[in-house]
Amino acid sequence: MKVVVSPHVLSGGGPLVTAEIRERRPEIDLEHVEDADDLPAAVADAEVLVTHRLPDEILEGADGLEWVQALSAGTDRFDHDALADRGVALTNVSGIHAKPIGQQVLGYLLHFERGFDRAIAQQDDREWERYMGGELGDRTVGIVGVGAIGSKVADYCQTFDARVIGTKRDPTDAPESVDEIYGPGELESVLAESDYLVIACPLTDETRGLIDAEALATLPEDAVLVNIARGQIVDQSALVDALAAGDLGGAALDVFEEEPLPESSPLWDRDDVLVTPHMAGSTPHYWERCADVFLRNYDRFRDGETLENRVV
């Protein structure tokens, strides 16, 4: 069984994930393709492709392809219908981002709760003025999408005694760290009570534009929006308007409708907005964790068992 690691791996990670797989399982027939021009020939006789994205022309020429391992949790960059039509399985690495993103979210919450934004501004001005910090134990954290990442956020927030509520596709399967769980159709209940609203759901047809002007207006006036999912889930212009009108307490954003965030975006200039460059999932352990997920699935695939994290 031939496995190909494509050149379409972000952050120069192709050699790294290849090395992690080879170190653990040197017997696997594994080829790392470094040049995109060489990819069509390499996948022509491959059963498995490991990649961050899959160009249409590559899929069309991969007659023997049976399984694609995406090196991301989100798979909106893949053509699900085309893969399904060709009988090609698609799996992701959902779960490997939970720890770093959970810690990033906790950092965002503490940034606003303990007034680090004010501390930075005062430091820039060499100003010494004491101020009052808050406690997360007095706050309600709402999580839209209590999956692997949302569950880890809930775990961390529970440590700080915050009240945690959220939405989950199957509300009967919620972690103990969530105090109240709602179905997707009950989002309004979460919005109305959230001092911090954390967006952790995947981008789908149902979630695109989910946090629109009406949703933002349902949040308390001093609420802080945190988005570590996909930029398209939040109506960015409506968010800018809400912030400008003083209808929100702030926002911490790792993802945006357009990336990189344009220099002209008003989000750059707001003291009540914390911008990070889509790096919440970054970790020095990323590629080893990708390799771990792939190898578990490799054994399942070889043995004809159900694949982990299968989305197609």
C-alpha positions as CSV (number, residue, x, y, z in Angstrom):
1,M,0.0,0.0,0.0
2,K,1.6,3.3,-1.1
3,V,1.2,6.4,0.9
4,V,2.1,9.9,-0.5
5,V,2.7,13.0,1.6
6,S,1.8,15.9,-0.7
7,P,3.7,19.2,-1.1
8,H,0.5,20.9,0.0
9,V,1.4,20.8,3.7
10,L,1.3,24.1,5.5
11,S,4.3,25.7,7.3
12,G,6.8,23.5,5.6
13,G,5.5,20.5,7.6
14,G,5.8,17.9,4.8
15,P,9.3,16.7,5.8
16,L,8.4,16.9,9.5
17,V,5.3,14.7,9.4
18,T,7.1,12.4,6.9
19,A,10.0,12.0,9.4
20,E,7.6,11.4,12.3
21,I,5.8,8.6,10.4
22,R,9.0,7.0,9.2
23,E,10.5,7.0,12.6
24,R,7.6,5.1,14.0
25,R,6.8,2.8,11.1
26,P,9.8,2.5,8.7
27,E,8.1,-0.4,6.9
28,I,5.4,1.8,5.4
29,D,5.8,2.5,1.7
30,L,5.9,6.3,2.1
31,E,6.8,8.9,-0.4
32,H,7.2,12.6,0.3
33,V,6.6,14.7,-2.8
34,E,8.3,18.1,-2.5
35,D,7.4,19.6,-5.9
36,A,3.8,20.1,-6.9
37,D,4.6,19.2,-10.5
38,D,5.6,15.7,-9.4
39,L,2.4,15.1,-7.4
40,P,0.1,13.8,-10.2
41,A,2.6,11.0,-11.1
42,A,3.1,10.1,-7.5
43,V,-0.6,9.7,-6.6
44,A,-1.5,7.9,-9.8
45,D,-0.7,4.6,-8.1
46,A,-1.2,5.6,-4.5
47,E,-3.9,4.4,-2.2
48,V,-3.4,7.0,0.5
49,L,-2.7,10.7,0.4
50,V,-1.6,12.9,3.4
51,T,-2.2,16.6,2.8
52,H,-3.7,19.9,3.9
53,R,-5.5,20.3,0.6
54,L,-6.4,18.4,-2.5
55,P,-6.5,20.2,-5.9
56,D,-9.3,19.0,-8.2
57,E,-6.9,17.9,-10.9
58,I,-5.0,15.7,-8.5
59,L,-8.1,13.9,-7.4
60,E,-9.2,13.4,-11.0
61,G,-6.0,11.6,-11.9
62,A,-5.7,9.5,-8.7
63,D,-7.6,6.4,-9.9
64,G,-6.4,4.2,-7.1
65,L,-6.8,6.6,-4.3
66,E,-8.9,5.2,-1.4
67,W,-8.2,7.5,1.6
68,V,-7.2,11.1,2.2
69,Q,-5.8,12.0,5.6
70,A,-6.3,15.8,6.1
71,L,-3.7,17.4,8.3
72,S,-6.3,19.8,9.8
73,A,-9.5,19.6,11.8
74,G,-11.5,21.7,9.4
75,T,-12.1,20.1,6.0
76,D,-13.9,22.9,4.2
77,R,-11.0,23.2,1.7
78,F,-11.8,19.6,0.4
79,D,-14.6,18.8,-2.1
80,H,-16.6,16.4,0.0
81,D,-19.0,15.6,-2.8
82,A,-16.2,14.8,-5.3
83,L,-14.5,12.5,-2.8
84,A,-17.8,10.7,-2.0
85,D,-18.6,10.2,-5.7
86,R,-15.2,8.5,-6.1
87,G,-15.6,6.4,-3.0
88,V,-12.6,8.1,-1.3
89,A,-12.6,8.3,2.5
90,L,-11.6,11.6,4.1
91,T,-10.4,11.8,7.7
92,N,-9.1,14.8,9.7
93,V,-6.9,15.3,12.8
94,S,-9.7,16.6,15.0
95,G,-8.6,16.6,18.6
96,I,-4.9,17.3,18.2
97,H,-5.5,21.1,18.5
98,A,-7.5,20.8,21.7
99,K,-4.7,21.6,24.2
100,P,-3.0,24.5,22.4
101,I,-6.3,26.1,21.4
102,G,-7.8,25.6,24.8
103,Q,-4.8,27.3,26.4
104,Q,-5.0,30.1,23.8
105,V,-8.7,30.7,24.7
106,L,-7.9,30.7,28.4
107,G,-5.2,33.3,27.6
108,Y,-7.8,35.4,25.8
109,L,-10.2,35.2,28.7
110,L,-7.6,36.2,31.3
111,H,-6.4,39.0,29.0
112,F,-9.8,40.7,29.2
113,E,-10.7,39.5,32.7
114,R,-7.5,40.7,34.4
115,G,-7.2,43.8,32.3
116,F,-3.9,42.9,30.5
117,D,-5.1,45.1,27.6
118,R,-5.1,48.1,30.0
119,A,-1.8,47.1,31.5
120,I,-0.1,47.0,28.0
121,A,-1.6,50.5,27.2
122,Q,-0.4,51.9,30.5
123,Q,3.1,50.4,30.0
124,D,3.3,52.0,26.6
125,D,2.6,55.3,28.2
126,R,4.8,54.6,31.3
127,E,1.7,55.2,33.4
128,W,1.4,53.7,36.9
129,E,-2.3,53.5,37.8
130,R,-3.7,50.6,39.7
131,Y,-7.0,49.1,38.6
132,M,-9.4,46.4,39.5
133,G,-9.1,42.9,37.8
134,G,-12.0,40.5,37.6
135,E,-12.3,36.7,38.2
136,L,-13.4,34.1,35.8
137,G,-15.3,32.4,38.6
138,D,-17.8,35.3,38.4
139,R,-18.4,34.7,34.7
140,T,-20.4,32.5,32.3
141,V,-18.5,31.2,29.3
142,G,-20.6,30.1,26.4
143,I,-19.1,27.7,23.9
144,V,-20.7,27.3,20.5
145,G,-19.7,23.8,19.5
146,V,-18.7,21.6,22.4
147,G,-16.5,19.2,20.5
148,A,-12.9,18.2,21.2
149,I,-11.7,21.8,21.3
150,G,-14.8,23.1,23.1
151,S,-14.6,20.4,25.7
152,K,-11.0,21.2,26.5
153,V,-11.9,24.9,26.8
154,A,-14.7,23.9,29.2
155,D,-12.2,21.8,31.2
156,Y,-9.8,24.7,31.6
157,C,-12.6,27.1,32.5
158,Q,-13.9,24.8,35.2
159,T,-10.5,24.9,36.9
160,F,-11.2,28.7,37.3
161,D,-14.7,28.0,38.6
162,A,-16.4,29.7,35.7
163,R,-19.9,28.6,34.8
164,V,-19.8,26.9,31.4
165,I,-22.7,26.6,29.0
166,G,-22.7,25.6,25.3
167,T,-24.3,24.1,22.3
168,K,-23.6,20.6,20.9
169,R,-25.0,18.8,17.9
170,D,-25.8,15.9,20.2
171,P,-26.6,17.5,23.6
172,T,-27.0,14.1,25.3
173,D,-23.2,13.6,24.9
174,A,-21.7,16.5,26.8
175,P,-18.7,16.5,29.1
176,E,-19.1,16.9,32.8
177,S,-17.2,20.2,32.7
178,V,-20.2,21.8,31.0
179,D,-22.9,23.0,33.4
180,E,-25.7,23.4,30.8
181,I,-25.8,22.1,27.3
182,Y,-28.2,23.0,24.5
183,G,-28.9,21.8,21.0
184,P,-27.9,23.9,17.9
185,G,-31.4,25.3,17.7
186,E,-31.1,26.8,21.2
187,L,-28.2,29.1,20.5
188,E,-30.1,32.1,21.7
189,S,-30.2,30.8,25.2
190,V,-26.4,30.6,25.2
191,L,-26.0,34.0,23.7
192,A,-28.2,35.7,26.3
193,E,-26.2,34.4,29.2
194,S,-22.6,34.5,28.0
195,D,-20.0,37.0,29.4
196,Y,-17.6,35.3,27.0
197,L,-18.7,33.6,23.8
198,V,-16.3,31.1,22.4
199,I,-16.8,30.0,18.8
200,A,-15.5,26.5,18.4
201,C,-17.8,24.9,15.8
202,P,-16.8,23.7,12.3
203,L,-17.6,25.8,9.3
204,T,-20.6,24.3,7.5
205,D,-23.6,25.5,5.5
206,E,-25.5,25.8,8.8
207,T,-22.8,27.7,10.7
208,R,-21.7,30.1,8.0
209,G,-22.7,33.6,9.2
210,L,-24.2,32.1,12.3
211,I,-23.0,34.9,14.6
212,D,-24.7,37.8,12.7
213,A,-26.0,41.2,13.8
214,E,-29.0,39.6,15.6
215,A,-26.8,37.1,17.4
216,L,-24.4,39.8,18.5
217,A,-27.3,42.0,19.8
218,T,-28.4,39.1,21.9
219,L,-25.1,39.0,23.8
220,P,-24.8,41.2,27.0
221,E,-23.4,44.6,26.2
222,D,-20.1,43.9,28.0
223,A,-19.6,40.4,26.5
224,V,-16.4,39.4,24.7
225,L,-16.5,37.4,21.5
226,V,-13.7,34.8,21.0
227,N,-13.3,33.1,17.6
228,I,-10.8,30.3,17.1
229,A,-12.9,28.4,14.6
230,R,-13.4,29.9,11.1
231,G,-13.7,33.6,10.3
232,Q,-16.8,33.0,8.1
233,I,-18.9,31.9,11.1
234,V,-19.0,35.5,12.3
235,D,-20.4,38.4,10.3
236,Q,-17.2,40.5,10.5
237,S,-18.8,43.8,9.4
238,A,-21.6,43.3,12.0
239,L,-19.0,42.6,14.6
240,V,-17.1,45.8,13.7
241,D,-20.4,47.8,13.9
242,A,-21.3,46.2,17.3
243,L,-17.8,47.1,18.7
244,A,-18.0,50.7,17.4
245,A,-21.4,51.1,18.9
246,G,-20.2,50.0,22.3
247,D,-22.6,47.0,22.2
248,L,-19.8,44.5,23.1
249,G,-17.0,44.5,25.6
250,G,-14.4,43.3,23.1
251,A,-13.3,40.5,20.9
252,A,-10.3,38.1,20.6
253,L,-10.0,36.8,17.1
254,D,-7.6,34.2,15.6
255,V,-9.5,33.8,12.4
256,F,-11.1,36.2,9.9
257,E,-13.3,36.3,6.8
258,E,-10.2,37.3,4.8
259,E,-6.7,36.1,5.8
260,P,-4.2,37.7,6.2
261,L,-6.4,40.4,7.8
262,P,-6.2,43.4,5.4
263,E,-4.2,46.4,6.7
264,S,-7.3,48.5,6.1
265,S,-9.4,46.5,8.6
266,P,-10.6,48.6,11.5
267,L,-10.1,45.6,13.8
268,W,-6.3,46.4,13.9
269,D,-6.9,49.8,15.5
270,R,-9.3,48.8,18.3
271,D,-8.0,48.6,21.9
272,D,-10.8,46.3,22.7
273,V,-9.8,43.7,20.1
274,L,-7.0,41.2,20.4
275,V,-5.8,40.0,17.0
276,T,-3.7,36.8,16.5
277,P,-2.6,35.5,13.1
278,H,-4.5,32.1,12.9
279,M,-2.0,30.5,15.2
280,A,-4.1,29.2,18.1
281,G,-3.6,25.6,17.1
282,S,0.2,25.9,16.8
283,T,2.3,23.7,19.0
284,P,5.7,22.1,18.8
285,H,4.0,18.8,19.1
286,Y,1.8,19.3,16.0
287,W,3.5,17.0,13.5
288,E,4.0,14.1,16.0
289,R,0.3,14.3,16.9
290,C,-0.6,14.3,13.2
291,A,1.5,11.2,12.7
292,D,-0.1,9.5,15.7
293,V,-3.6,10.0,14.3
294,F,-2.5,8.9,10.8
295,L,-0.8,5.7,12.1
296,R,-3.9,4.7,14.1
297,N,-6.0,5.1,11.0
298,Y,-3.4,3.4,8.8
299,D,-3.8,0.3,10.9
300,R,-7.6,0.6,10.8
301,F,-7.5,1.1,7.0
302,R,-5.2,-1.9,6.4
303,D,-7.4,-4.1,8.6
304,G,-10.7,-2.9,7.0
305,E,-11.9,-1.3,10.2
306,T,-13.8,2.0,10.7
307,L,-11.6,5.0,10.4
308,E,-11.2,7.5,13.2
309,N,-12.3,11.1,12.5
310,R,-14.0,10.1,9.2
311,V,-15.9,13.0,7.6
312,V,-16.5,11.5,4.2
